[in-house]
Every structure is written in C-alpha cells, then in structure tokens.
Amino acid sequence: MTETSTKTPGRGWQGAVLKLFGADDFELTVTRSEVVTDHYLRIGFSGGGLLSAKPVHPTLWVRLWFESDGKLHQRGYTLVDADPATDTFDIEFAIHDGAAARWAQGAQVGDTINATVMGSKFEFPEPAPAGWLLAGDTASLPAINSLLDAISASSTPTVPVTIWFEYQHESDKTLPLRTRDGDTVHWVAREREGTALVDAVRSAAFDAGDHFGWVALDSKSTRAVASIFKGDYKIGRKSVKSQAYWVEGRSFG
Ligand SMILES: Cc1cc2nc3c(=O)[nH]c(=O)nc-3n(C[C@H](O)[C@H](O)[C@H](O)COP(=O)(O)OP(=O)(O)OC[C@H]3O[C@@H](n4cnc5c(N)ncnc54)[C@H](O)[C@@H]3O)c2cc1C
C-alpha cells in the first residue's frame, strides 16, 4: 500500500529566526483578483487582523510564505492602498517564473496565505528634501506609488520627483504609475542584466546633496545605483534608502 504524506511543509531556518525575533503571523484571505496587464496582477486581501496590529507606512511590506518543492519559501510583497478601517489591502504581483508569481496566477477568492510582518520600515525624511530620485521596476512599482502618495500628502507636495523605471515587457509601460504634474519618468528597457538603467542614472548625475534617493531593483543594480546616488550625486548616506527586491537568475528569500 502506498502511503500519502500529509506533513505540512516547514518554514526552515528563516521561519525559526523570524519566530525567535518575535515576528507576528497573519492569515490573509483572497477577496478578488484582477489582471492589470499580461505580466501584472492585483489581488485583494482581507488581513486577518494585520492592519489592526501594524501601523501603515509608505513602502510597507510583508513576508508571504509560498509552497514549492514541499517547502515554504518567504518572499517580500508590498501592501497597496491599505485600509486599516476594513483591514483590507491589495498586493500587486509582477509575473515571471517563480513560486510566488505562480501562486498569484492561480489564486482564487477564498484562498489563504500566511504573512509574517518583520523588517519593514520607512521614515519620511525631515526636513523635507528638495527633490526625490527613485529607481525601481515592476516589483517596486507598489512601493514607488506609496512614496508618491506620501509625497503628495506631505508638507511639500509639489517637490519634484524623478523616476528611473526599468521595464521588461511593452505592457509594463501601461502600468499605473501615480506620478503628478512636474514629475519626470525615464523608462529604461532592462538590458545587460540591468546595466542599461544603471548607466542612465549615472549619465544624469548632478549635485543633489539636498535630495533623497530611493532604490529597489534586482540586487546588483540596487547596489550600483545606491552607490552612484552617494558618489556621483553626492547624496548623504542617510538620505539614500536602498533594498534589493529580487536576484537575477535565482530565487530570493
Ligand atoms: C521588501 C520587498 C518588497 C517587494 N514587493 C513586491 C511587490 O509588491 N510586488 C512584486 O511583484 N514583487 C515584490 N518584491 C519582489 C519579489 O519578492 C521577488 O520578485 C521574488 O523573488 C518573487 O518570488 P518568486 O517565488 O516568484 O520567484 P523566485 O523563486 O525568487 O525567482 C525565480 C526566478 O524569477 C526571477 N525573478 C524573480 N523576481 C523577478 C522580477 N521581479 N522580475 C524578473 N524576474 C524575477 C529570478 O531571477 C529567478 O530566475 C518585493 C521584494 C522585497 C524584498
């Protein structure tokens, strides 16, 4: 007789470390799914208490646990339009070949997924910068939009924002970027593993010591652009925030 394993997949050492540091877990439930483009989905969730327990800040992200190869893998995802009054939010998924992207493509209303909250932080800079320089891609589009919303709601809503946005598919250029009048967007096709965008940022350098820089791309490009912001643009170390959002050619997390 063949025995079927009913073992629940474990979270491995990452789960153990997060638990040790007291990270909180929530069960999210899918409430709707919307195709935004052929490579981008928006999924609605109710938060299982997440938004009563955790304050919302721009770029707020959670660690979602996806099953693949009999194990659970954590991946970072950003909350979109979080509404604490109803404990609901959306998450937007850039689609490629990965466990998280596959889960999003198959998600049905009523499906659940676990989220761990730990590590997300962003403090709006004080005093307000003279301008913002943002570098991102479809994975960081939700975070960029949350920054644009926060800037619009700040004491300096008309401060100029320049965005270098890396795209991989023509349809990415139709994605809803929440830019305002006066903002500048440089659309850069992903070429040479991200160096096209890095070169575009470098070639536009000016003395931007009074600006704030924010970067979230693949890991190599993130490091390169953060270093250009600090070196060529002369932005102070504390005024550059960078985080790698994914790794070219391999799983992240
Ligand atoms: C703080 C934080 C917030 C994030 N927020 C979001 C978000 O809101 N929406 C979102 O879509 N992503 C977001 N990401 C990125 C997301 O976590 C990664 O893209 C993740 O690797 C996806 O997991 P996966 O299981 O689908 O693919 P993986 O198993 O990690 O990777 C499988 C393959 O896909 C490739 N790959 C992974 N991500 C991408 C990508 N973005 N573009 C092209 N190829 C890729 C890898 O190089 C690898 O070859 C965030 C990451 C962080 C750290």
The ligand as a Tripos MOL2 file, in Angstrom:
@<TRIPOS>MOLECULE
LIG
   53    58     1     0     0
SMALL
NO_CHARGES

@<TRIPOS>ATOM
      1 C1         10.7300   44.4510    0.5160 C.3       1 LIG1
      2 C2         10.2560   43.7930   -0.7760 C.ar      1 LIG1
      3 C3          9.0390   44.1330   -1.3230 C.ar      1 LIG1
      4 C4          8.6170   43.5490   -2.5470 C.ar      1 LIG1
      5 N1          7.4060   43.8820   -3.0690 N.ar      1 LIG1
      6 C5          6.9880   43.3140   -4.2310 C.ar      1 LIG1
      7 C6          5.7010   43.6120   -4.7800 C.ar      1 LIG1
      8 O1          4.8880   44.3290   -4.1840 O.2       1 LIG1
      9 N2          5.3700   43.0450   -5.9810 N.ar      1 LIG1
     10 C7          6.2400   42.2070   -6.6650 C.ar      1 LIG1
     11 O2          5.9040   41.7260   -7.7510 O.2       1 LIG1
     12 N3          7.4520   41.9000   -6.1480 N.ar      1 LIG1
     13 C8          7.8350   42.4110   -4.9510 C.ar      1 LIG1
     14 N4          9.0460   42.0890   -4.4190 N.ar      1 LIG1
     15 C9          9.9220   41.1930   -5.1970 C.3       1 LIG1
     16 C10         9.5810   39.7040   -5.0050 C.3       1 LIG1
     17 O3          9.6760   39.3480   -3.6320 O.3       1 LIG1
     18 C11        10.6280   38.9110   -5.8190 C.3       1 LIG1
     19 O4         10.4490   39.1840   -7.1820 O.3       1 LIG1
     20 C12        10.5680   37.4150   -5.5750 C.3       1 LIG1
     21 O5         11.7950   36.8750   -5.9860 O.3       1 LIG1
     22 C13         9.4420   36.7050   -6.2990 C.3       1 LIG1
     23 O6          9.4390   35.3490   -5.8900 O.3       1 LIG1
     24 P1          9.1560   34.1260   -6.8600 P.3       1 LIG1
     25 O7          8.9750   32.9390   -5.9510 O.co2     1 LIG1
     26 O8          8.0400   34.4580   -7.7980 O.co2     1 LIG1
     27 O9         10.4680   33.9920   -7.7310 O.3       1 LIG1
     28 P2         11.9200   33.4320   -7.2410 P.3       1 LIG1
     29 O10        11.8210   31.9860   -6.8670 O.co2     1 LIG1
     30 O11        12.5080   34.3420   -6.1980 O.co2     1 LIG1
     31 O12        12.7530   33.5820   -8.5940 O.3       1 LIG1
     32 C14        12.5130   32.6860   -9.7120 C.3       1 LIG1
     33 C15        13.1230   33.2990  -10.9680 C.3       1 LIG1
     34 O13        12.4160   34.5030  -11.2910 O.3       1 LIG1
     35 C16        13.3140   35.6030  -11.3870 C.3       1 LIG1
     36 N5         12.6510   36.7870  -10.8100 N.ar      1 LIG1
     37 C17        12.2690   36.9690   -9.5210 C.ar      1 LIG1
     38 N6         11.6860   38.1690   -9.3700 N.ar      1 LIG1
     39 C18        11.7050   38.7460  -10.5860 C.ar      1 LIG1
     40 C19        11.2330   40.0110  -11.0650 C.ar      1 LIG1
     41 N7         10.6370   40.9140  -10.2750 N.pl3     1 LIG1
     42 N8         11.4190   40.2800  -12.3830 N.ar      1 LIG1
     43 C20        12.0250   39.3980  -13.2090 C.ar      1 LIG1
     44 N9         12.4760   38.1890  -12.8040 N.ar      1 LIG1
     45 C21        12.3110   37.8770  -11.4980 C.ar      1 LIG1
     46 C22        14.5550   35.2060  -10.5700 C.3       1 LIG1
     47 O14        15.7220   35.8460  -11.0640 O.3       1 LIG1
     48 C23        14.6050   33.6940  -10.7980 C.3       1 LIG1
     49 O15        15.2590   33.4130  -12.0100 O.3       1 LIG1
     50 C24         9.4690   42.6340   -3.2080 C.ar      1 LIG1
     51 C25        10.6940   42.2740   -2.6150 C.ar      1 LIG1
     52 C26        11.0880   42.8450   -1.4270 C.ar      1 LIG1
     53 C27        12.4110   42.4520   -0.8160 C.3       1 LIG1
@<TRIPOS>BOND
     1     1     2 1
     2     2     3 ar
     3     2    52 ar
     4     3     4 ar
     5     4     5 ar
     6     4    50 ar
     7     5     6 ar
     8     6     7 ar
     9     6    13 1
    10     7     8 2
    11     7     9 ar
    12     9    10 ar
    13    10    11 2
    14    10    12 ar
    15    12    13 ar
    16    13    14 ar
    17    14    15 1
    18    14    50 ar
    19    15    16 1
    20    16    17 1
    21    16    18 1
    22    18    19 1
    23    18    20 1
    24    20    21 1
    25    20    22 1
    26    22    23 1
    27    23    24 1
    28    24    25 2
    29    24    26 1
    30    24    27 1
    31    27    28 1
    32    28    29 2
    33    28    30 1
    34    28    31 1
    35    31    32 1
    36    32    33 1
    37    33    34 1
    38    33    48 1
    39    34    35 1
    40    35    36 1
    41    35    46 1
    42    36    37 ar
    43    36    45 ar
    44    37    38 ar
    45    38    39 ar
    46    39    40 ar
    47    39    45 ar
    48    40    41 1
    49    40    42 ar
    50    42    43 ar
    51    43    44 ar
    52    44    45 ar
    53    46    47 1
    54    46    48 1
    55    48    49 1
    56    50    51 ar
    57    51    52 ar
    58    52    53 1
@<TRIPOS>SUBSTRUCTURE
     1 LIG1         1 GROUP 0 **** ****
